[in-house]
């Protein structure tokens, strides 16, 4: 993974002697719990592969929100995490290139006059997003006229839309499609408003050698088919393996 001696690399990644991986359960495309309640998903598979590569024991630290998962790594309460790349998260973190690409889309009620993404950013339109999510960060920069309503979690986003508290819900396309399939009163707008680049990250203070080693690990996992196989194994449709990073 790097020219740094193995002992020093393990120390850089995991100063406690255990690789603590922050797992964001707020993104059901990449992480969740199985029928027995155990953590599972693409992120979990990658965390286990990294720990095995480093020769370290693994501790999985689950968080219900992306924001909490990010804070754990920034604060060095965790050693690695799985995040959507966003400029607002860059301080204090070193990111790899993305390993998975996920579309962000809009959901509306079936009787909504909104028919396309371009019509969403209008005065009087309220958009529900998960607080601190990639959609929150992106739309905070991009939305000029509509109002962003930040919710505690995905369930709260759905409830706000169904109750008429907002006109639009923003989130992972696959999850929103599931909601629309379950409820004839909801409708997914065509296309996407953003592409989410899911990457791995570690505290910036762990040094350049650790950051390079993590970046190399992610590229190997993509090139060897590990990420594609994990997506297939967990039945994830709609997400795609990110292309190889440019040298």
C-alpha positions as CSV (number, residue, x, y, z in Angstrom):
1,X,0.0,0.0,0.0
2,X,2.9,2.3,0.7
3,X,6.7,2.3,1.2
4,X,6.1,3.2,4.9
5,X,7.0,0.2,7.1
6,X,4.0,-1.9,8.1
7,X,4.3,-1.1,11.8
8,X,4.4,2.7,11.2
9,X,1.5,2.5,8.7
10,X,-0.6,0.6,11.2
11,X,0.2,3.2,13.8
12,X,-0.7,6.0,11.4
13,X,-4.1,4.4,10.6
14,X,-5.0,3.1,14.1
15,X,-3.0,4.7,17.0
16,X,-5.2,2.7,19.5
17,X,-4.2,-0.6,17.9
18,X,-7.7,-1.1,16.5
19,X,-9.0,0.2,13.2
20,X,-12.2,2.1,14.2
21,X,-14.5,2.5,11.1
22,X,-17.3,5.0,11.1
23,X,-20.4,3.5,9.4
24,X,-23.1,5.9,8.2
25,X,-26.5,4.1,8.5
26,X,-28.2,7.2,7.0
27,X,-27.2,6.0,3.6
28,X,-29.0,2.6,3.1
29,X,-27.4,2.1,-0.3
30,X,-24.0,1.5,1.4
31,X,-24.7,0.3,5.0
32,X,-27.5,-1.2,7.1
33,X,-28.3,-4.1,9.4
34,X,-29.1,-7.6,8.5
35,X,-32.0,-9.6,9.9
36,X,-30.0,-10.5,13.0
37,X,-29.1,-6.8,13.6
38,X,-25.5,-7.1,12.5
39,X,-24.0,-4.3,10.4
40,X,-23.7,-5.1,6.7
41,X,-23.2,-3.4,3.4
42,X,-20.6,-2.2,1.0
43,X,-19.0,0.2,3.5
44,X,-18.7,-2.6,6.1
45,X,-17.1,-4.9,3.5
46,X,-14.5,-2.3,2.6
47,X,-13.8,-1.6,6.3
48,X,-13.2,-5.3,6.9
49,X,-11.0,-5.6,3.8
50,X,-8.9,-2.6,4.9
51,X,-8.4,-4.0,8.4
52,X,-7.4,-7.3,7.0
53,X,-4.9,-5.6,4.6
54,X,-3.4,-3.7,7.6
55,X,-3.4,-6.7,9.9
56,X,-5.5,-4.9,12.4
57,X,-8.6,-5.8,14.5
58,X,-11.7,-3.9,13.4
59,X,-14.3,-2.0,15.4
60,X,-17.4,-0.8,13.5
61,X,-18.9,2.4,14.9
62,X,-22.5,2.9,13.5
63,X,-24.0,6.4,13.2
64,X,-27.6,7.2,12.1
65,X,-26.6,10.4,10.3
66,X,-23.8,11.3,7.9
67,X,-23.0,14.4,9.9
68,X,-22.3,12.4,13.1
69,X,-20.2,9.9,11.1
70,X,-18.1,12.8,9.7
71,X,-17.7,14.4,13.1
72,X,-16.4,11.1,14.5
73,X,-13.6,10.9,12.0
74,X,-12.7,14.6,12.2
75,X,-12.6,14.4,15.9
76,X,-10.4,11.2,15.7
77,X,-13.0,9.2,17.6
78,X,-12.8,7.0,14.4
79,X,-9.9,6.2,12.1
80,X,-11.7,5.9,8.8
81,X,-15.1,6.6,7.4
82,X,-17.3,6.5,4.3
83,X,-18.5,9.9,3.1
84,X,-19.9,11.8,0.1
85,X,-17.2,14.1,-1.1
86,X,-18.1,17.7,-0.5
87,X,-16.1,20.9,-0.1
88,X,-17.8,21.6,3.2
89,X,-16.3,18.5,4.6
90,X,-12.8,18.9,3.4
91,X,-11.3,20.6,6.5
92,X,-9.8,18.1,8.8
93,X,-10.3,15.1,6.5
94,X,-8.2,13.4,3.8
95,X,-10.4,11.8,1.1
96,X,-9.7,9.0,-1.4
97,X,-11.1,9.2,-4.9
98,X,-14.7,8.0,-4.9
99,X,-15.5,4.3,-5.1
100,X,-19.2,4.5,-5.8
101,X,-21.4,7.1,-7.6
102,X,-25.0,7.6,-6.4
103,X,-27.7,9.9,-8.0
104,X,-29.5,12.4,-5.9
105,X,-33.1,13.1,-7.0
106,X,-36.3,14.8,-6.0
107,X,-39.6,13.3,-4.9
108,X,-42.9,15.1,-4.9
109,X,-46.6,14.3,-4.2
110,X,-48.4,12.8,-7.2
111,X,-50.6,15.9,-7.5
112,X,-47.7,18.3,-7.5
113,X,-47.5,20.7,-10.5
114,X,-43.7,20.1,-10.5
115,X,-42.6,18.0,-13.5
116,X,-38.8,18.5,-13.7
117,X,-35.8,19.3,-11.6
118,X,-35.3,22.8,-13.0
119,X,-38.8,23.9,-11.7
120,X,-37.9,23.1,-8.1
121,X,-35.9,26.2,-7.3
122,X,-38.8,28.6,-7.1
123,X,-40.0,31.0,-4.4
124,X,-42.6,29.2,-2.2
125,X,-41.1,25.7,-2.7
126,X,-39.9,24.0,0.4
127,X,-37.4,21.2,0.0
128,X,-36.9,18.6,2.8
129,X,-33.4,17.2,3.3
130,X,-31.6,15.2,6.0
131,X,-29.6,17.6,8.2
132,X,-25.9,17.6,7.3
133,X,-26.4,15.1,4.4
134,X,-24.7,15.5,1.0
135,X,-27.9,16.9,-0.3
136,X,-28.1,19.5,2.4
137,X,-24.6,20.6,1.7
138,X,-25.0,20.7,-2.1
139,X,-28.4,22.4,-2.1
140,X,-27.4,25.0,0.5
141,X,-24.8,26.2,-2.1
142,X,-27.0,25.8,-5.2
143,X,-30.6,26.7,-4.3
144,X,-31.3,30.4,-4.8
145,X,-35.1,30.8,-4.3
146,X,-36.6,27.7,-2.7
147,X,-36.5,27.1,1.0
148,X,-34.5,24.2,2.5
149,X,-36.1,22.4,5.4
150,X,-33.6,20.3,7.3
151,X,-35.0,17.1,8.9
152,X,-33.6,14.7,11.5
153,X,-33.5,11.7,9.2
154,X,-34.9,10.1,6.1
155,X,-38.2,9.0,7.8
156,X,-38.8,12.6,8.9
157,X,-38.2,13.8,5.3
158,X,-40.8,11.4,4.0
159,X,-43.3,12.3,6.7
160,X,-42.9,16.0,5.9
161,X,-43.6,15.4,2.2
162,X,-46.6,13.2,2.8
163,X,-48.0,15.6,5.4
164,X,-47.7,18.6,3.0
165,X,-45.2,20.4,5.2
166,X,-42.9,20.6,2.2
167,X,-43.4,20.3,-1.6
168,X,-40.2,18.3,-2.4
169,X,-38.0,15.7,-0.8
170,X,-34.4,15.4,-1.8
171,X,-32.3,12.3,-1.4
172,X,-30.9,9.1,-2.7
173,X,-32.7,8.2,-6.0
174,X,-33.0,4.5,-5.1
175,X,-34.6,5.2,-1.7
176,X,-37.0,7.8,-3.1
177,X,-38.0,5.4,-5.8
178,X,-38.8,2.8,-3.2
179,X,-41.0,5.3,-1.4
180,X,-42.8,6.1,-4.7
181,X,-43.3,2.4,-5.4
182,X,-44.8,1.9,-1.9
183,X,-47.1,5.0,-2.1
184,X,-49.2,5.9,-5.2
185,X,-49.4,9.4,-3.7
186,X,-45.8,10.1,-4.4
187,X,-43.9,10.6,-7.6
188,X,-40.2,10.7,-8.5
189,X,-39.1,13.6,-10.8
190,X,-37.1,12.3,-13.8
191,X,-33.3,12.5,-13.9
192,X,-31.1,13.8,-11.1
193,X,-30.0,17.0,-9.6
194,X,-26.6,15.8,-8.4
195,X,-24.2,12.8,-8.5
196,X,-22.9,11.9,-5.1
197,X,-19.3,10.7,-5.0
198,X,-18.9,8.3,-2.1
199,X,-15.3,8.0,-0.9
200,X,-13.3,6.9,2.1
201,X,-11.6,9.3,4.4
202,X,-9.4,9.6,7.5
203,X,-8.3,12.4,9.8
204,X,-6.0,14.8,7.9
205,X,-3.6,14.6,10.8
206,X,-2.7,11.0,10.2
207,X,-0.2,12.1,7.5
208,X,0.4,11.9,3.8
209,X,1.6,8.3,3.8
210,X,-1.7,7.0,5.4
211,X,-3.7,9.2,3.0
212,X,-1.8,7.8,0.0
213,X,-2.2,4.2,1.3
214,X,-6.0,4.7,1.7
215,X,-6.2,6.1,-1.8
216,X,-4.3,3.2,-3.2
217,X,-6.5,0.7,-1.4
218,X,-9.7,2.2,-2.8
219,X,-8.2,2.1,-6.4
220,X,-7.3,-1.6,-5.9
221,X,-10.8,-2.4,-4.6
222,X,-12.3,-0.8,-7.7
223,X,-9.9,-2.3,-10.2
224,X,-10.1,-5.8,-8.7
225,X,-13.9,-5.9,-8.9
226,X,-14.3,-5.9,-5.1
227,X,-16.7,-2.9,-5.1
228,X,-18.8,-4.2,-8.0
229,X,-19.1,-7.6,-6.3
230,X,-20.1,-6.0,-3.0
231,X,-22.8,-3.9,-4.7
232,X,-24.1,-7.1,-6.4
233,X,-23.9,-9.2,-3.2
234,X,-26.0,-6.7,-1.3
235,X,-28.5,-6.3,-4.1
236,X,-27.8,-2.6,-4.7
237,X,-29.2,-1.4,-8.0
238,X,-28.7,2.1,-9.4
239,X,-25.3,2.8,-7.8
240,X,-22.2,2.4,-10.0
241,X,-18.5,1.8,-9.4
242,X,-16.6,5.1,-9.8
243,X,-14.1,5.3,-12.6
244,X,-10.4,4.9,-11.8
245,X,-8.8,8.1,-10.3
246,X,-6.8,10.2,-12.8
247,X,-3.0,9.9,-12.1
